[in-house]
Amino acid sequence: MRRDGRALRARPGEWLNQPTRYEFQWQRRSGRRWINIRGATRARYVPTKRDAGRRLRITVLAANPDGTTAATSAAVSARANR
C-alpha cells in the first residue's frame, strides 16, 4: 500500500489484560534495519521528504501493572508531504 503524502494513523488495537497506557514509535526502513524516527511517537505521523520511497511501520507498546508488550504493524510505502 502506498500513501500519497497523507498522514498515517495508528490505533492501539485490542489487547488482553486491560492496558493502562500505550506508547507509539514510527520506524523507517534503512537498508536492512528498521530505525526509529526521531520525534515520531504519536499515533499520527505525516511522512517527510526523508521518508519518500521508504517503508514505514509503527510499533505500539501496551502497558499495565503486570508489564509491557509490543506489536508492530505491517510496513507501508510512503510519499512525502513536506
HELIX and SHEET records of a PDB file:
HELIX    1   1 LYS A   49  ASP A   51  5                                   3    
SHEET    1   A 5 ARG A   2  ASP A   4  0                                        
SHEET    2   A 5 VAL A  76  ARG A  79  1                                        
SHEET    3   A 5 ARG A  55  ASN A  64 -1                                        
SHEET    4   A 5 ARG A  21  SER A  30 -1                                        
SHEET    5   A 5 ARG A  33  ASN A  36 -1                                        
SHEET    1   B 4 ARG A   2  ASP A   4  0                                        
SHEET    2   B 4 VAL A  76  ARG A  79  1                                        
SHEET    3   B 4 ARG A  55  ASN A  64 -1                                        
SHEET    4   B 4 GLY A  67  THR A  72 -1                                        
SHEET    1   C 2 LEU A   8  ARG A   9  0                                        
SHEET    2   C 2 ARG A  44  TYR A  45 -1                                        
END                                                                             
